[in-house]
Amino acid sequence: MELRKYLFEMPPQERQAFAERVGTTARHLTNVAYGSRTLDEKVCVAIEQCTRKIVTRQELRPDDWQLIWPELKERVAA
């Protein structure tokens, strides 16, 4: 699922709490959701964990996830 859809399905207070749980701000997540910023690798992992893989690292970093997490490439191939 796209981060934008995931975020905007929740009320603003929940969005802020979610952002704090994953180690960033709601404003930064909004910027990422609209494509104007990129997430730090640690935040990507935290989002994937907090969303129970509804939003994945591959979706959050589509251009370079294979370089950052090569082990995921092996899982996708299997």
PDB file of N, CA, C and O in Angstrom:
ATOM      1  N   MET A   1       0.852  -1.182   0.000  1.00  0.00           N
ATOM      2  CA  MET A   1       0.000   0.000   0.000  1.00  0.00           C
ATOM      3  C   MET A   1       0.892   1.237   0.000  1.00  0.00           C
ATOM      4  O   MET A   1       1.946   1.253   0.637  1.00  0.00           O
ATOM      5  N   GLU A   2       0.475   2.245  -0.699  1.00  0.00           N
ATOM      6  CA  GLU A   2       1.230   3.496  -0.717  1.00  0.00           C
ATOM      7  C   GLU A   2       1.185   4.171   0.649  1.00  0.00           C
ATOM      8  O   GLU A   2       0.169   4.128   1.344  1.00  0.00           O
ATOM      9  N   LEU A   3       2.293   4.791   1.021  1.00  0.00           N
ATOM     10  CA  LEU A   3       2.366   5.510   2.288  1.00  0.00           C
ATOM     11  C   LEU A   3       1.295   6.591   2.364  1.00  0.00           C
ATOM     12  O   LEU A   3       0.672   6.776   3.409  1.00  0.00           O
ATOM     13  N   ARG A   4       1.082   7.298   1.271  1.00  0.00           N
ATOM     14  CA  ARG A   4       0.099   8.385   1.261  1.00  0.00           C
ATOM     15  C   ARG A   4      -1.289   7.866   1.642  1.00  0.00           C
ATOM     16  O   ARG A   4      -1.970   8.451   2.484  1.00  0.00           O
ATOM     17  N   LYS A   5      -1.693   6.780   1.023  1.00  0.00           N
ATOM     18  CA  LYS A   5      -3.013   6.211   1.323  1.00  0.00           C
ATOM     19  C   LYS A   5      -3.080   5.757   2.775  1.00  0.00           C
ATOM     20  O   LYS A   5      -4.067   6.009   3.467  1.00  0.00           O
ATOM     21  N   TYR A   6      -2.031   5.091   3.230  1.00  0.00           N
ATOM     22  CA  TYR A   6      -1.997   4.611   4.614  1.00  0.00           C
ATOM     23  C   TYR A   6      -2.137   5.777   5.603  1.00  0.00           C
ATOM     24  O   TYR A   6      -2.928   5.716   6.544  1.00  0.00           O
ATOM     25  N   LEU A   7      -1.366   6.825   5.374  1.00  0.00           N
ATOM     26  CA  LEU A   7      -1.378   7.969   6.290  1.00  0.00           C
ATOM     27  C   LEU A   7      -2.723   8.682   6.318  1.00  0.00           C
ATOM     28  O   LEU A   7      -3.236   9.010   7.388  1.00  0.00           O
ATOM     29  N   PHE A   8      -3.286   8.917   5.150  1.00  0.00           N
ATOM     30  CA  PHE A   8      -4.489   9.731   5.092  1.00  0.00           C
ATOM     31  C   PHE A   8      -5.764   8.962   5.389  1.00  0.00           C
ATOM     32  O   PHE A   8      -6.856   9.530   5.381  1.00  0.00           O
ATOM     33  N   GLU A   9      -5.623   7.663   5.652  1.00  0.00           N
ATOM     34  CA  GLU A   9      -6.761   6.897   6.144  1.00  0.00           C
ATOM     35  C   GLU A   9      -6.899   7.027   7.663  1.00  0.00           C
ATOM     36  O   GLU A   9      -7.899   6.598   8.239  1.00  0.00           O
ATOM     37  N   MET A  10      -5.903   7.615   8.298  1.00  0.00           N
ATOM     38  CA  MET A  10      -5.969   7.773   9.765  1.00  0.00           C
ATOM     39  C   MET A  10      -6.182   9.239  10.134  1.00  0.00           C
ATOM     40  O   MET A  10      -5.779  10.140   9.398  1.00  0.00           O
ATOM     41  N   PRO A  11      -6.820   9.466  11.284  1.00  0.00           N
ATOM     42  CA  PRO A  11      -7.022  10.847  11.748  1.00  0.00           C
ATOM     43  C   PRO A  11      -5.692  11.537  12.049  1.00  0.00           C
ATOM     44  O   PRO A  11      -4.701  10.864  12.329  1.00  0.00           O
ATOM     45  N   PRO A  12      -5.658  12.875  11.997  1.00  0.00           N
ATOM     46  CA  PRO A  12      -4.403  13.615  12.222  1.00  0.00           C
ATOM     47  C   PRO A  12      -3.682  13.271  13.523  1.00  0.00           C
ATOM     48  O   PRO A  12      -2.454  13.184  13.535  1.00  0.00           O
ATOM     49  N   GLN A  13      -4.414  13.075  14.612  1.00  0.00           N
ATOM     50  CA  GLN A  13      -3.741  12.745  15.886  1.00  0.00           C
ATOM     51  C   GLN A  13      -3.042  11.401  15.798  1.00  0.00           C
ATOM     52  O   GLN A  13      -1.941  11.230  16.323  1.00  0.00           O
ATOM     53  N   GLU A  14      -3.679  10.449  15.136  1.00  0.00           N
ATOM     54  CA  GLU A  14      -3.054   9.145  14.958  1.00  0.00           C
ATOM     55  C   GLU A  14      -1.827   9.253  14.065  1.00  0.00           C
ATOM     56  O   GLU A  14      -0.826   8.573  14.290  1.00  0.00           O
ATOM     57  N   ARG A  15      -1.907  10.105  13.060  1.00  0.00           N
ATOM     58  CA  ARG A  15      -0.779  10.317  12.152  1.00  0.00           C
ATOM     59  C   ARG A  15       0.439  10.815  12.922  1.00  0.00           C
ATOM     60  O   ARG A  15       1.558  10.354  12.698  1.00  0.00           O
ATOM     61  N   GLN A  16       0.211  11.755  13.824  1.00  0.00           N
ATOM     62  CA  GLN A  16       1.305  12.294  14.635  1.00  0.00           C
ATOM     63  C   GLN A  16       1.889  11.212  15.534  1.00  0.00           C
ATOM     64  O   GLN A  16       3.109  11.096  15.654  1.00  0.00           O
ATOM     65  N   ALA A  17       1.034  10.426  16.160  1.00  0.00           N
ATOM     66  CA  ALA A  17       1.504   9.349  17.034  1.00  0.00           C
ATOM     67  C   ALA A  17       2.280   8.298  16.231  1.00  0.00           C
ATOM     68  O   ALA A  17       3.303   7.789  16.688  1.00  0.00           O
ATOM     69  N   PHE A  18       1.792   7.985  15.053  1.00  0.00           N
ATOM     70  CA  PHE A  18       2.479   7.038  14.173  1.00  0.00           C
ATOM     71  C   PHE A  18       3.866   7.565  13.806  1.00  0.00           C
ATOM     72  O   PHE A  18       4.851   6.828  13.860  1.00  0.00           O
ATOM     73  N   ALA A  19       3.936   8.825  13.438  1.00  0.00           N
ATOM     74  CA  ALA A  19       5.215   9.441  13.077  1.00  0.00           C
ATOM     75  C   ALA A  19       6.204   9.353  14.236  1.00  0.00           C
ATOM     76  O   ALA A  19       7.377   9.041  14.033  1.00  0.00           O
ATOM     77  N   GLU A  20       5.740   9.622  15.423  1.00  0.00           N
ATOM     78  CA  GLU A  20       6.615   9.536  16.597  1.00  0.00           C
ATOM     79  C   GLU A  20       7.090   8.103  16.825  1.00  0.00           C
ATOM     80  O   GLU A  20       8.248   7.885  17.181  1.00  0.00           O
ATOM     81  N   ARG A  21       6.204   7.123  16.623  1.00  0.00           N
ATOM     82  CA  ARG A  21       6.583   5.717  16.806  1.00  0.00           C
ATOM     83  C   ARG A  21       7.669   5.289  15.819  1.00  0.00           C
ATOM     84  O   ARG A  21       8.529   4.473  16.152  1.00  0.00           O
ATOM     85  N   VAL A  22       7.629   5.835  14.620  1.00  0.00           N
ATOM     86  CA  VAL A  22       8.625   5.426  13.617  1.00  0.00           C
ATOM     87  C   VAL A  22       9.849   6.326  13.600  1.00  0.00           C
ATOM     88  O   VAL A  22      10.777   6.092  12.825  1.00  0.00           O
ATOM     89  N   GLY A  23       9.867   7.344  14.435  1.00  0.00           N
ATOM     90  CA  GLY A  23      11.069   8.159  14.594  1.00  0.00           C
ATOM     91  C   GLY A  23      11.181   9.365  13.685  1.00  0.00           C
ATOM     92  O   GLY A  23      12.286   9.761  13.313  1.00  0.00           O
ATOM     93  N   THR A  24      10.046   9.957  13.320  1.00  0.00           N
ATOM     94  CA  THR A  24      10.081  11.148  12.486  1.00  0.00           C
ATOM     95  C   THR A  24       8.882  12.031  12.824  1.00  0.00           C
ATOM     96  O   THR A  24       8.233  11.831  13.851  1.00  0.00           O
ATOM     97  N   THR A  25       8.591  12.993  11.976  1.00  0.00           N
ATOM     98  CA  THR A  25       7.451  13.879  12.212  1.00  0.00           C
ATOM     99  C   THR A  25       6.362  13.619  11.178  1.00  0.00           C
ATOM    100  O   THR A  25       6.625  13.085  10.100  1.00  0.00           O
ATOM    101  N   ALA A  26       5.153  13.999  11.518  1.00  0.00           N
ATOM    102  CA  ALA A  26       4.037  13.854  10.582  1.00  0.00           C
ATOM    103  C   ALA A  26       4.275  14.702   9.336  1.00  0.00           C
ATOM    104  O   ALA A  26       3.926  14.292   8.229  1.00  0.00           O
ATOM    105  N   ARG A  27       4.853  15.855   9.507  1.00  0.00           N
ATOM    106  CA  ARG A  27       5.136  16.731   8.364  1.00  0.00           C
ATOM    107  C   ARG A  27       6.126  16.067   7.402  1.00  0.00           C
ATOM    108  O   ARG A  27       5.950  16.119   6.185  1.00  0.00           O
ATOM    109  N   HIS A  28       7.163  15.447   7.958  1.00  0.00           N
ATOM    110  CA  HIS A  28       8.140  14.768   7.096  1.00  0.00           C
ATOM    111  C   HIS A  28       7.474  13.605   6.360  1.00  0.00           C
ATOM    112  O   HIS A  28       7.724  13.407   5.171  1.00  0.00           O
ATOM    113  N   LEU A  29       6.634  12.840   7.046  1.00  0.00           N
ATOM    114  CA  LEU A  29       5.940  11.737   6.388  1.00  0.00           C
ATOM    115  C   LEU A  29       5.042  12.236   5.263  1.00  0.00           C
ATOM    116  O   LEU A  29       4.938  11.599   4.215  1.00  0.00           O
ATOM    117  N   THR A  30       4.401  13.364   5.482  1.00  0.00           N
ATOM    118  CA  THR A  30       3.565  13.953   4.435  1.00  0.00           C
ATOM    119  C   THR A  30       4.421  14.344   3.227  1.00  0.00           C
ATOM    120  O   THR A  30       4.041  14.089   2.084  1.00  0.00           O
ATOM    121  N   ASN A  31       5.564  14.954   3.482  1.00  0.00           N
ATOM    122  CA  ASN A  31       6.478  15.310   2.393  1.00  0.00           C
ATOM    123  C   ASN A  31       6.931  14.071   1.620  1.00  0.00           C
ATOM    124  O   ASN A  31       7.015  14.093   0.392  1.00  0.00           O
ATOM    125  N   VAL A  32       7.216  13.012   2.334  1.00  0.00           N
ATOM    126  CA  VAL A  32       7.615  11.765   1.691  1.00  0.00           C
ATOM    127  C   VAL A  32       6.456  11.205   0.872  1.00  0.00           C
ATOM    128  O   VAL A  32       6.642  10.762  -0.262  1.00  0.00           O
ATOM    129  N   ALA A  33       5.267  11.228   1.451  1.00  0.00           N
ATOM    130  CA  ALA A  33       4.094  10.684   0.768  1.00  0.00           C
ATOM    131  C   ALA A  33       3.821  11.392  -0.553  1.00  0.00           C
ATOM    132  O   ALA A  33       3.317  10.777  -1.491  1.00  0.00           O
ATOM    133  N   TYR A  34       4.148  12.670  -0.635  1.00  0.00           N
ATOM    134  CA  TYR A  34       3.944  13.429  -1.867  1.00  0.00           C
ATOM    135  C   TYR A  34       5.183  13.467  -2.757  1.00  0.00           C
ATOM    136  O   TYR A  34       5.194  14.149  -3.782  1.00  0.00           O
ATOM    137  N   GLY A  35       6.229  12.732  -2.364  1.00  0.00           N
ATOM    138  CA  GLY A  35       7.390  12.582  -3.226  1.00  0.00           C
ATOM    139  C   GLY A  35       8.439  13.671  -3.157  1.00  0.00           C
ATOM    140  O   GLY A  35       9.354  13.694  -3.981  1.00  0.00           O
ATOM    141  N   SER A  36       8.333  14.573  -2.197  1.00  0.00           N
ATOM    142  CA  SER A  36       9.323  15.650  -2.141  1.00  0.00           C
ATOM    143  C   SER A  36      10.498  15.351  -1.203  1.00  0.00           C
ATOM    144  O   SER A  36      11.461  16.116  -1.160  1.00  0.00           O
ATOM    145  N   ARG A  37      10.430  14.268  -0.467  1.00  0.00           N
ATOM    146  CA  ARG A  37      11.509  13.864   0.438  1.00  0.00           C
ATOM    147  C   ARG A  37      11.668  12.353   0.382  1.00  0.00           C
ATOM    148  O   ARG A  37      10.785  11.634  -0.085  1.00  0.00           O
ATOM    149  N   THR A  38      12.823  11.884   0.874  1.00  0.00           N
ATOM    150  CA  THR A  38      13.105  10.457   0.983  1.00  0.00           C
ATOM    151  C   THR A  38      13.283  10.111   2.443  1.00  0.00           C
ATOM    152  O   THR A  38      13.784  10.916   3.228  1.00  0.00           O
ATOM    153  N   LEU A  39      12.875   8.924   2.799  1.00  0.00           N
ATOM    154  CA  LEU A  39      13.006   8.483   4.187  1.00  0.00           C
ATOM    155  C   LEU A  39      14.368   7.860   4.457  1.00  0.00           C
ATOM    156  O   LEU A  39      14.959   7.218   3.589  1.00  0.00           O
ATOM    157  N   ASP A  40      14.848   8.060   5.660  1.00  0.00           N
ATOM    158  CA  ASP A  40      16.032   7.387   6.166  1.00  0.00           C
ATOM    159  C   ASP A  40      15.734   5.883   6.234  1.00  0.00           C
ATOM    160  O   ASP A  40      14.594   5.474   6.455  1.00  0.00           O
ATOM    161  N   GLU A  41      16.768   5.080   6.042  1.00  0.00           N
ATOM    162  CA  GLU A  41      16.603   3.633   6.041  1.00  0.00           C
ATOM    163  C   GLU A  41      15.984   3.109   7.336  1.00  0.00           C
ATOM    164  O   GLU A  41      15.136   2.217   7.301  1.00  0.00           O
ATOM    165  N   LYS A  42      16.402   3.656   8.475  1.00  0.00           N
ATOM    166  CA  LYS A  42      15.868   3.200   9.762  1.00  0.00           C
ATOM    167  C   LYS A  42      14.374   3.485   9.876  1.00  0.00           C
ATOM    168  O   LYS A  42      13.627   2.684  10.437  1.00  0.00           O
ATOM    169  N   VAL A  43      13.950   4.604   9.355  1.00  0.00           N
ATOM    170  CA  VAL A  43      12.529   4.956   9.407  1.00  0.00           C
ATOM    171  C   VAL A  43      11.732   4.027   8.489  1.00  0.00           C
ATOM    172  O   VAL A  43      10.608   3.647   8.816  1.00  0.00           O
ATOM    173  N   CYS A  44      12.302   3.665   7.360  1.00  0.00           N
ATOM    174  CA  CYS A  44      11.630   2.717   6.459  1.00  0.00           C
ATOM    175  C   CYS A  44      11.379   1.390   7.160  1.00  0.00           C
ATOM    176  O   CYS A  44      10.286   0.830   7.071  1.00  0.00           O
ATOM    177  N   VAL A  45      12.383   0.893   7.849  1.00  0.00           N
ATOM    178  CA  VAL A  45      12.236  -0.367   8.573  1.00  0.00           C
ATOM    179  C   VAL A  45      11.175  -0.221   9.662  1.00  0.00           C
ATOM    180  O   VAL A  45      10.344  -1.112   9.839  1.00  0.00           O
ATOM    181  N   ALA A  46      11.195   0.882  10.382  1.00  0.00           N
ATOM    182  CA  ALA A  46      10.217   1.108  11.444  1.00  0.00           C
ATOM    183  C   ALA A  46       8.795   1.178  10.885  1.00  0.00           C
ATOM    184  O   ALA A  46       7.863   0.643  11.485  1.00  0.00           O
ATOM    185  N   ILE A  47       8.634   1.830   9.750  1.00  0.00           N
ATOM    186  CA  ILE A  47       7.305   1.911   9.129  1.00  0.00           C
ATOM    187  C   ILE A  47       6.830   0.521   8.723  1.00  0.00           C
ATOM    188  O   ILE A  47       5.681   0.151   8.966  1.00  0.00           O
ATOM    189  N   GLU A  48       7.711  -0.231   8.112  1.00  0.00           N
ATOM    190  CA  GLU A  48       7.334  -1.589   7.703  1.00  0.00           C
ATOM    191  C   GLU A  48       6.904  -2.416   8.915  1.00  0.00           C
ATOM    192  O   GLU A  48       5.923  -3.157   8.846  1.00  0.00           O
ATOM    193  N   GLN A  49       7.629  -2.290  10.013  1.00  0.00           N
ATOM    194  CA  GLN A  49       7.286  -3.044  11.217  1.00  0.00           C
ATOM    195  C   GLN A  49       5.984  -2.553  11.836  1.00  0.00           C
ATOM    196  O   GLN A  49       5.126  -3.360  12.192  1.00  0.00           O
ATOM    197  N   CYS A  50       5.828  -1.234  11.967  1.00  0.00           N
ATOM    198  CA  CYS A  50       4.622  -0.670  12.590  1.00  0.00           C
ATOM    199  C   CYS A  50       3.355  -0.922  11.779  1.00  0.00           C
ATOM    200  O   CYS A  50       2.261  -1.008  12.337  1.00  0.00           O
ATOM    201  N   THR A  51       3.507  -1.039  10.468  1.00  0.00           N
ATOM    202  CA  THR A  51       2.333  -1.285   9.622  1.00  0.00           C
ATOM    203  C   THR A  51       2.130  -2.774   9.364  1.00  0.00           C
ATOM    204  O   THR A  51       1.230  -3.162   8.620  1.00  0.00           O
ATOM    205  N   ARG A  52       2.958  -3.597   9.973  1.00  0.00           N
ATOM    206  CA  ARG A  52       2.901  -5.051   9.762  1.00  0.00           C
ATOM    207  C   ARG A  52       3.010  -5.400   8.280  1.00  0.00           C
ATOM    208  O   ARG A  52       2.282  -6.244   7.758  1.00  0.00           O
ATOM    209  N   LYS A  53       3.937  -4.725   7.632  1.00  0.00           N
ATOM    210  CA  LYS A  53       4.282  -4.908   6.214  1.00  0.00           C
ATOM    211  C   LYS A  53       3.160  -4.506   5.254  1.00  0.00           C
ATOM    212  O   LYS A  53       3.150  -4.923   4.096  1.00  0.00           O
ATOM    213  N   ILE A  54       2.225  -3.704   5.734  1.00  0.00           N
ATOM    214  CA  ILE A  54       1.228  -3.138   4.817  1.00  0.00           C
ATOM    215  C   ILE A  54       1.929  -2.138   3.900  1.00  0.00           C
ATOM    216  O   ILE A  54       1.645  -2.066   2.704  1.00  0.00           O
ATOM    217  N   VAL A  55       2.855  -1.365   4.485  1.00  0.00           N
ATOM    218  CA  VAL A  55       3.716  -0.467   3.715  1.00  0.00           C
ATOM    219  C   VAL A  55       5.118  -1.060   3.827  1.00  0.00           C
ATOM    220  O   VAL A  55       5.638  -1.231   4.930  1.00  0.00           O
ATOM    221  N   THR A  56       5.721  -1.369   2.698  1.00  0.00           N
ATOM    222  CA  THR A  56       7.015  -2.061   2.712  1.00  0.00           C
ATOM    223  C   THR A  56       8.179  -1.118   2.412  1.00  0.00           C
ATOM    224  O   THR A  56       8.002  -0.015   1.893  1.00  0.00           O
ATOM    225  N   ARG A  57       9.359  -1.587   2.752  1.00  0.00           N
ATOM    226  CA  ARG A  57      10.578  -0.835   2.457  1.00  0.00           C
ATOM    227  C   ARG A  57      10.758  -0.651   0.957  1.00  0.00           C
ATOM    228  O   ARG A  57      11.229   0.392   0.504  1.00  0.00           O
ATOM    229  N   GLN A  58      10.385  -1.658   0.199  1.00  0.00           N
ATOM    230  CA  GLN A  58      10.507  -1.562  -1.257  1.00  0.00           C
ATOM    231  C   GLN A  58       9.625  -0.450  -1.810  1.00  0.00           C
ATOM    232  O   GLN A  58      10.017   0.246  -2.747  1.00  0.00           O
ATOM    233  N   GLU A  59       8.438  -0.280  -1.235  1.00  0.00           N
ATOM    234  CA  GLU A  59       7.548   0.791  -1.674  1.00  0.00           C
ATOM    235  C   GLU A  59       8.071   2.160  -1.242  1.00  0.00           C
ATOM    236  O   GLU A  59       7.906   3.150  -1.955  1.00  0.00           O
ATOM    237  N   LEU A  60       8.696   2.205  -0.084  1.00  0.00           N
ATOM    238  CA  LEU A  60       9.187   3.472   0.447  1.00  0.00           C
ATOM    239  C   LEU A  60      10.457   3.956  -0.245  1.00  0.00           C
ATOM    240  O   LEU A  60      10.695   5.160  -0.336  1.00  0.00           O
ATOM    241  N   ARG A  61      11.272   3.025  -0.730  1.00  0.00           N
ATOM    242  CA  ARG A  61      12.532   3.375  -1.414  1.00  0.00           C
ATOM    243  C   ARG A  61      12.622   2.598  -2.723  1.00  0.00           C
ATOM    244  O   ARG A  61      13.515   1.764  -2.870  1.00  0.00           O
ATOM    245  N   PRO A  62      11.727   2.846  -3.677  1.00  0.00           N
ATOM    246  CA  PRO A  62      11.660   2.025  -4.893  1.00  0.00           C
ATOM    247  C   PRO A  62      12.904   2.088  -5.771  1.00  0.00           C
ATOM    248  O   PRO A  62      13.168   1.150  -6.523  1.00  0.00           O
ATOM    249  N   ASP A  63      13.660   3.151  -5.694  1.00  0.00           N
ATOM    250  CA  ASP A  63      14.816   3.311  -6.575  1.00  0.00           C
ATOM    251  C   ASP A  63      16.103   2.677  -6.056  1.00  0.00           C
ATOM    252  O   ASP A  63      17.020   2.414  -6.835  1.00  0.00           O
ATOM    253  N   ASP A  64      16.180   2.429  -4.748  1.00  0.00           N
ATOM    254  CA  ASP A  64      17.456   1.924  -4.230  1.00  0.00           C
ATOM    255  C   ASP A  64      17.338   0.854  -3.148  1.00  0.00           C
ATOM    256  O   ASP A  64      18.334   0.525  -2.503  1.00  0.00           O
ATOM    257  N   TRP A  65      16.156   0.312  -2.939  1.00  0.00           N
ATOM    258  CA  TRP A  65      16.012  -0.679  -1.866  1.00  0.00           C
ATOM    259  C   TRP A  65      16.926  -1.881  -2.072  1.00  0.00           C
ATOM    260  O   TRP A  65      17.397  -2.468  -1.098  1.00  0.00           O
ATOM    261  N   GLN A  66      17.185  -2.260  -3.331  1.00  0.00           N
ATOM    262  CA  GLN A  66      18.035  -3.427  -3.593  1.00  0.00           C
ATOM    263  C   GLN A  66      19.470  -3.199  -3.112  1.00  0.00           C
ATOM    264  O   GLN A  66      20.153  -4.141  -2.711  1.00  0.00           O
ATOM    265  N   LEU A  67      19.916  -1.952  -3.156  1.00  0.00           N
ATOM    266  CA  LEU A  67      21.264  -1.625  -2.704  1.00  0.00           C
ATOM    267  C   LEU A  67      21.363  -1.571  -1.183  1.00  0.00           C
ATOM    268  O   LEU A  67      22.388  -1.936  -0.606  1.00  0.00           O
ATOM    269  N   ILE A  68      20.297  -1.114  -0.541  1.00  0.00           N
ATOM    270  CA  ILE A  68      20.294  -0.952   0.913  1.00  0.00           C
ATOM    271  C   ILE A  68      20.041  -2.284   1.616  1.00  0.00           C
ATOM    272  O   ILE A  68      20.706  -2.614   2.597  1.00  0.00           O
ATOM    273  N   TRP A  69      19.072  -3.044   1.103  1.00  0.00           N
ATOM    274  CA  TRP A  69      18.668  -4.312   1.713  1.00  0.00           C
ATOM    275  C   TRP A  69      18.754  -5.440   0.689  1.00  0.00           C
ATOM    276  O   TRP A  69      17.722  -5.935   0.235  1.00  0.00           O
ATOM    277  N   PRO A  70      19.970  -5.857   0.316  1.00  0.00           N
ATOM    278  CA  PRO A  70      20.094  -6.893  -0.723  1.00  0.00           C
ATOM    279  C   PRO A  70      19.430  -8.216  -0.320  1.00  0.00           C
ATOM    280  O   PRO A  70      19.033  -8.995  -1.186  1.00  0.00           O
ATOM    281  N   GLU A  71      19.309  -8.467   0.967  1.00  0.00           N
ATOM    282  CA  GLU A  71      18.653  -9.702   1.428  1.00  0.00           C
ATOM    283  C   GLU A  71      17.188  -9.751   1.012  1.00  0.00           C
ATOM    284  O   GLU A  71      16.635 -10.837   0.841  1.00  0.00           O
ATOM    285  N   LEU A  72      16.551  -8.599   0.848  1.00  0.00           N
ATOM    286  CA  LEU A  72      15.158  -8.570   0.408  1.00  0.00           C
ATOM    287  C   LEU A  72      15.035  -8.997  -1.053  1.00  0.00           C
ATOM    288  O   LEU A  72      14.028  -9.576  -1.459  1.00  0.00           O
ATOM    289  N   LYS A  73      16.055  -8.708  -1.823  1.00  0.00           N
ATOM    290  CA  LYS A  73      16.053  -9.087  -3.242  1.00  0.00           C
ATOM    291  C   LYS A  73      15.996 -10.617  -3.355  1.00  0.00           C
ATOM    292  O   LYS A  73      15.315 -11.157  -4.227  1.00  0.00           O
ATOM    293  N   GLU A  74      16.704 -11.293  -2.480  1.00  0.00           N
ATOM    294  CA  GLU A  74      16.710 -12.764  -2.470  1.00  0.00           C
ATOM    295  C   GLU A  74      15.339 -13.294  -2.095  1.00  0.00           C
ATOM    296  O   GLU A  74      14.893 -14.288  -2.667  1.00  0.00           O
ATOM    297  N   ARG A  75      14.657 -12.658  -1.150  1.00  0.00           N
ATOM    298  CA  ARG A  75      13.318 -13.076  -0.734  1.00  0.00           C
ATOM    299  C   ARG A  75      12.301 -12.903  -1.861  1.00  0.00           C
ATOM    300  O   ARG A  75      11.425 -13.746  -2.053  1.00  0.00           O
ATOM    301  N   VAL A  76      12.426 -11.808  -2.598  1.00  0.00           N
ATOM    302  CA  VAL A  76      11.506 -11.529  -3.703  1.00  0.00           C
ATOM    303  C   VAL A  76      11.674 -12.584  -4.794  1.00  0.00           C
ATOM    304  O   VAL A  76      10.695 -13.016  -5.402  1.00  0.00           O
ATOM    305  N   ALA A  77      12.915 -12.996  -5.038  1.00  0.00           N
ATOM    306  CA  ALA A  77      13.207 -13.982  -6.079  1.00  0.00           C
ATOM    307  C   ALA A  77      12.683 -15.381  -5.713  1.00  0.00           C
ATOM    308  O   ALA A  77      12.342 -16.173  -6.592  1.00  0.00           O
ATOM    309  N   ALA A  78      12.626 -15.668  -4.426  1.00  0.00           N
ATOM    310  CA  ALA A  78      12.219 -17.009  -3.965  1.00  0.00           C
ATOM    311  C   ALA A  78      10.742 -17.269  -4.108  1.00  0.00           C
ATOM    312  O   ALA A  78      10.269 -18.352  -3.760  1.00  0.00           O
TER     313      ALA A  78
END
